[in-house]
C-alpha cells in the first residue's frame, strides 16, 4: 500500500508499505514539477511485499492499475426498488459504509442500456469495458480514462451518486493486464476480498453485523481492510461461519478468494457536465 505524508507545500513523501516488512521504500515527489457484480478469482499477494515490479513502477512515479470501475458512492450503493440481487438499503452499519468493488458497478449505465436509452458514444464505451469481461473473473474493467470519465458523466447526469475506483491485484495482471497512469490522482483506501459467485466477502459484514460483530468498526472509515493480514483474518472468520451454515459457502473449485487493492480516483465529473469536453 502506498502511504502519503506531506513534507511541505505541494510536496509528498511516498512510502511503499507491507504488513510484514513495514514501510521499506520511499521517494519524495515535488507535485509542482510532476508531469459492479460478483467477481470470482484466485489467490494474490500483498502489493508491496509481493510485487517488486509494482513497487519499482510506483516508486518511479508511475502508478499501475488493472482498470477502472464506475460504482455507486458507499451511502448510495443500493437500488431503491430492491430488484433481484440488489438490496434496497445501503451497505452501512453504525454510520460506517462498505467501500469496495461490489457497489453496483455500472448500474446506472446498465439501466439505460437495457432500457434502450444510451447515446451511441456512451454505449460504445460500455461495450469496450464489457469486451474485457471475457474470462471467469466477471470484472468488466474500463481500460481508459476517457471512457471511464464518459461513463461517470453519464451515470451522474441526474444526481452525483457515482464515483470511480481503480483496482489492482497481482492475479489480475495476466487476466486483465496493467495500465500505467502517471498523471492520475489515486487514493489507495484499502483491501477488498472477493470470491467466485459471491462478490465481496467484506460486504456481508455490513449487512450481517450480528454475525461479524465489531468488523465494520475494525474496517473503520475506509470501509475496507487496512492490510492483507486483516483481510485474511476476516476471510478466516467468514470460512468458520460458512462451516456452520451461517453464510454462503465458498466454492473453492472456482479458486480461492482474491485480494484486491482499491483506490478512489479523482475524476470530478458532475451532473450536467459537457461530455464533449472529456478527453
Buried (B, 14 or more C-beta within 10 A) or exposed (E): BBBEEEEEEEBBBBBBBBBEEEBEBEEEBEEEEEEBBBBBBBEBBBBBBBBEEBBEBBBEEBBBBBBBBBBBBBEBBBBEEEEEEEBEEBBBBEEBBBBBBBBBBBBBBBBBBEEEEBEEBBBEBBEBBBEBBEEBBBBBBBBBBEBBBBBBBBBBBEEBBBBBBBBBBBBBBEBBEBBEBEEBEBBBBBBBBBBBEBBBBBBBBBBBBEBBEEBBEBBEEBBBBBBBBBBBBBBEBBBEBBEEEBBBEBEEEBBBBBBBBBBBBEBEBEEEBEBEEBE
